[in-house]
Amino acid sequence: MPTPDPTQRLLAGPPLDGNPERLDAHLTRLGALPSADNHLDLISSLEASGLLGRGGAGFPVGRKWRALAERKSGTAVVVVNGAEGEPASAKDRILMAHRPHLVVDGASLAAEAVGADEIIFYVGREHAAAVAAMGRAIDERRAEVRQAMRLVTAPVGYVAGEASAAVHYLNSGDARPTTTPPRVSSSGVHGRPTLLQNVESLAYAALIARFGDRWYRSAGRLDSRGTALITVSGAARRPGVMEIELGTTVGEIAAAAGTTAPRVQAVVLGGYFGTWARVDDAWGLPLDPDAMKPKGLTFGCGIVGLLPTELCGVSATAEIMAFMATESAGQCGPCVFGLRAIGAATHRVANGAAGGGELGDIERWVSQIPGRGACRHPDGAMQLMASALEVFGDEFIHHARTGRCSITGSRGEAA
């Protein structure tokens, strides 16, 4: 295999503290985008690369494109998902704000490959730099891209980037998930077959089209090939977005971000739909979706949150549960009542105000809620909560029994 070339990565090029890369600089650095006329070859290359979707679900990109390209009828729509409502993530907005033409490249290739006549760029309205950069890039490319292109700002909200919620918003102005079937791939924007793809996935597709699947597979230490964008936060002197080779360990990432294991108590992986892990279990863990899954961990949207030793894991979890309850779509019992009850109970435990049966209630609800919601929002919240009860179990018990936090020594801790 060819040796990985660091100049051919997503974040290669001008410094990320400057302006968006303009079209002429983009073309000088990477060359012209290859024609997508033979779209089956491109789809085969994506399949061979092993590229996984980077919006959180990790579905193979090539397989997703092929399924839509081989549909029986109907002109498709491509929705470029840059909503990024996950509070702990910044990778998508950084990519759009600084490498917008890679995103347009990928969207154009996807539209040609699946037979779409419209591309909708769905960008979180709170990400002002990304909205501005994508708007300029779209204007620069209108003359050459055959499909109609438009920019739609997504409403602020955690669930706004979920596939059916995005389509629902584009159709009716309501960014709440809808039940399936039908899937958006068969009946999406205005009832048409719709490919909804995360911006990072599309940017990688643009690089694979230029350099080939062997180039992409030349990176990656274990079974999952390629590189990925991650967001590092918490106990790090240099937090932010970085591009890693899949299989890089959490400890190596932490070192690159300027911290060490003694400063970290636990790690949240994958974001608010992810999982907590003890620092001893996580430090040597390779960030590789295939390696993480058997351990019950998730790569998700590429978040590595390093919880400092001086902070309370119970309180950190209570903050997340309160957010998840607030960000519910509010359209089914598990969200309206279940998440609200768990959020409130976890808050009381964190603040030293729990009753004798509070932990038992939380554990029972965590086992009862998954699979019962109208969308996956309650499932993701319960996955995070279940991992917190495992990782911080002793501290939950200490809070509930004594009303005090063993980390801070205080009587509870505001969550």
N, C-alpha and C positions, 0 to 999 in steps of 0.2 A: 504494500500500500504506500501511497505517497506520504511524505512527512508533513504533518500539519503545518500550515503556513499562518502565523499569527496576524499577518496583514490582510487575511481573507476571512476575518471573523465579523460578527455583527457590529461590535463596538470599535473595530479598527477604524482609523481615519482621524479626523480632527478631534481635538480635546472636547470632552463632554461638558466643559464649563464655558463653551463658546456658543456661537449661533448654529442653527440647523445647517447641515451640509446641503449646499445648493446642487442643482442638477448637473451643472458642468463639472464640478468637483467630484460628484458621485460617479459620473461616467469616466472621468479621467482615472479615478482610482480603481474601478471595477470593470470598466468596459461596458459596451452596449448589452442590453438584455437580449438573449437569444430568442428567436422566433418560437412561438408556442403552437405553430401550425400543426406539427405532429404531436398532438397533445397526449396521445397514448404513450409515446416514448417518455415524455416528461413524467406522466403518472407512474410509469414503470420505474423510472429513476427515483422518484420519491419513495415508492414501495421498497426498492432495494436499499435505500439509505437507512431505513428504519426510523425516520423522523416521526416523533410523537408530538401530538398537539400540546401546546404550552399554555392553554387556558385553565388547566387544572385536571381535566379528565384523562389526558394522556392517550387519546385514541389515535391510531396510526393515520397520519395525514394522507398518504397515498391511497389507502383503502377508502377513506372518506371521499376523496376526489373521484375515484373510480366508480364508486356506487352512484354518485350523482351524474357522472358522465355517461353511464350506461343506462340511464333511466329510459323509460318507454316514450315519454312525450313531455312537452312543455318547455318553454324558455326559462332558464334559471336566472337567479339573482345571487350575487355574492355580497355578503355582509362582513365587513372587516371589523372585528370586535376589539375596540380599544377602550371599553368602558372602565375597566380596572377599578371596581368598587371595593376591592380588598384593601383595608387600611394599611396593612403591613407591607404591601407591595408597591414598588415604584418602577419596575423594569419596563412595563409597557409604555408608560408616559415618557421615560428617558429615551427609549427607542424611537418613539414617534417624534419627540421634540428635537432629536439630534440626527437621526437617520431616516427621515420620512420617505425618501425615495426608495429605500429598500422595501418599505411597506407597500408603496404604490406598485413597485415591480411585482411583488408577490401577488397582490390583488389582481393585477392585469393578467398574469400567468394563469391564476386560478379561473378567472372569467373565461379566458380562451379555452382552457382545458375542459371546463364543465359546460360550455355553451351558454354563457350568461350574456345578457345585453345591458346589464346595469350593475354598478358597484356602489355600495353604500358604505361610507366610512362612519362608523358609530363610535364616537370618542367622548369620554367622560367630560362633561362641561366644566368640572372643577379643575381639570388639567389644562389650564389656560395656555401654557407654552406648547403643549402637544396639539391642541386645537389650532393654534395659529400656524404652527409648522406644517401640519397636515393640510390645512387650507391653502397655504402657498404652494406646497408640492403638487396638490391636485390641479391648481391653476396652471402650473408650469407644464403639466403633462396632458392637458386636454387635447392638444392637437395631435398627439401620437397614439393615445389610448383609444381603441375603437369603441369601447363601451361608454355609456353615459355614466358620469361620476357625480356623486353629491356627498356632502358632509353633513351629518346629523349629530348634534350634541346629545349625548345620553344623560338622563337625569341623574342626580346624585343619589346613590343607594347601592347597598351591597348586592341585592338581587337583580339590579338593572342589567348586569352583564350576562346573566343566565340566558341560554339560547332562546327559549320560548318567550322569556320576558323581553328580550331585545326585539324579537319579531312582533310581539304584541304591542310594544311601544311604537314601532315603525308603522304598524297597521292602524292603531287606534289611540296612540298617545298615552297608553297605560302600561308602565313597565313592571307588570306583575307576571310571574310564570303562569303558563296555562298547562292543563293536563294533556297527556298524550295517550293514544294517538289522536290526530296524525302527527308525525314528526315534522320538524321544520324542513327537513330535507325533501319531503314530498309535498308539503303544503305550508309554505312559510310566508314571505312578504307578498301580500295581496294574493294569497293562495297559490303562489308559484313555487316550484322547487327551489330551495335556498341552501347555499353553502355558507355557513357561519363559521369563521375561522379567526383565531386569535392573531394579533398583529405579529407576535414573535414567530409563530409558525409560518406565516406568510413571508416574513423576511428571510427565514432560513430556506424556504422554497426558492426564493430568488437567487440565493447563493448556490444552492444545489443545481439549479438550472444553468448557472454559469460554469461551475467547477466540477459537477458530477457527483454521483452517489459515493464513489470511492474516496473522493476528497472528504466528504462529510464523515464517512466511516473511519477515516484515518485518525480521528480523535475519539476518545472514549476508552476507559481502562477495563471495563467489564463488558457485560452483555449489551447494555444500552449504549448506543454509539453517538458520537457527536459532542457538541458543546451545548450549554444552556445559560440563560440569564438567570441570576438569582438576586434577591434582595436580602442584605444582612442588616440586622438591627439589634438594639439592646446593648449588651456589654462589649462594645466594640469602639475603639478609638477612631476607626475609619469606616463607619457604616455607609451603606449605599449599595449601588448595583454593580455587579461584576459578572463577567462571563467566565464560566468554568468548564473544564473538560468533565463530562459525566464520569462518575466514579471518584472524583476528588472527595477527600474525607472532610467531615465537619471540622475536625481539628485543623486541617490545612487552610480551610476557608477562614476560620477564626483567627489563625495566625496572620493571614493576609489582611484581615480587618483590624489587626492590632490588639489581640487579646489572647489570653491563655486559659487553660482549664481551671486553675484555682480561682479565677474571677467569675466563673460561670456555674450556676446551680443546675440549670436544666435548659433544654432546647425545644422550641416549638418549630416543627417542620411542616411545610406545606401551607401555612397560613391558618386562618380561622376555621377552615374546613379540614385542617390537618390534625396533627397529634403532638403531644408532649413526649419527650424522651429524657431520661436521666442523663446527666452529663457523661457519666462513665460508659453508658451504653451508646451514646451518640458520638463521642469524640473520634473514634476510629471508624465510624459508619461511612461507607461510600455513598455519596449522593447519586444514586443510580436507581431509577424506578423499579427495575427488575429485582435488584438486590434488596430494596426497602420493603417491597410488598410482602414477602414471607414473614417479615418481622412485625407486620401490622402497622407499618409506617408509610407515609405518603410523600411523594415529591411535590404533588399539587402544583401550585403556581410558583414554585421556586423560592420559598421564604425560609430563611434560617434566622430565627429569633433567639438570641442568646440572653437568657434571664440571668441578671447579675446575682451574685450570692447574697447581697444585702436586701434584695426585694423578696416579697412573699409570693410564692406560687399560687396560694389560695386566692389572694387578692388579685393577682394577674388574671387568673381564670375567671373570677367574678366579673372583672371588667369586660372580658370577652363575652361572657354569657349575657351581660346586660346589653352589650352592643347587638348581639345576635337576636335577642328578644325585640329590641327596638327596630332592627332592620328587617324583621319579618314582613312578608307580603300581606299578612293579616287576613288570609282567606281560608284558613282551616284551623280546626281545634288544636292539633299538635303545636302549631306556631302561636296562635292567639292565647291559648291557655297553658300549654305545656312549657314552651320556652319562657313565658312570663313567670310561671311558677318556679322553674329551675333558676332563672336569673335572680329572682327575689330571694329564694332560699340560699343560694350561693353567696349572695350579698350579706345575708344575715350571719352566715357562718364566718365569712371574712371579717365582719365587724364585731364578732364576739357576742352576737345577739341571738344565736341559734337556740331553739328548743331541743329537748331530748331526742325527738324523732326526726330532726331535720336531715341528717345524713342518710337515714333509711329512706326517707321520701325521695331524696335526690337519686339515690341508687335505683330505686324502683322506677322512677320516671325515665331514667336513662335507658333502662331495659325495655320500657313499654313504647316509647315514642318512635324509634326508627322504623321506617317503612310505612308509616301511617299518614304522612303529610301529603299535601297536594303537589309538592315539589321536593327537591333534595335539601332544602335549607335546614329543616329540623334534623335530618340525618347527619349532615355535616357538623352541626352544633353538638349533637350527642356523641359523635366520634371524638371530638375535642374534649368534651366533658368526661367521657369514660377514661380517656388517657390521663386526664388530670387526677382523677380519683386513684388511678394506679400509681402515678409518679409522685403525687403529693399526698398519698393516703394518710401517712402518719400526721402530717401537718393539718389535714382536714379534721382528723380526730382530736388533735390537740386544741385547735380552735373551738371545736364544738364542746369539748369537755371543760376547758378552762376559760374560754372567752378571750384568750390572749394568743398573740403570735410568737412563736419561738424564734423566728428570724429577727424581728424588730424589738421584741420584748414589750411591745405596747399592747394595750387592751383592744384587740382587733386592729384593723387597718382600713382606712377608707378605700372603697373600691369604686 
